[in-house]
C-alpha cells in the first residue's frame, strides 16, 4: 500500500486501481483500471479545455482596441474564461 498522499498527483490508473482494490477489498482490478483511466483522462481533458479556452479569450482580448471592441465584450469574455479556469463563479 502507498504512503498517504503518494497518489495525489499520480496519473497511473493501474496504480490507482491496485490501491483502491487493496483498500476496499474490491476484487475486479481490471474494472477499476478502466474506471480510473476514464476518470483521470476526463480530468486531464477538462483542464486542457479550460486552459485552451482561457488562452484564446486572452489572445482575443490582447488584440482588442476600443475601435475593434467598443463595448468591452472581449474583456468580459476573457474575464469569464479566467474565472471558469480558476473555478470561480
Secondary structure, DSSP 8 states (H G I E B T S, - for coil): ---TTTTTT---HHHHHHHHHHHH----HHHHHHHHHHHHHHHHHHHHHHHHHHHHHHHHHHH--TTT-TT-HHHHHHHHHHHHHHT--
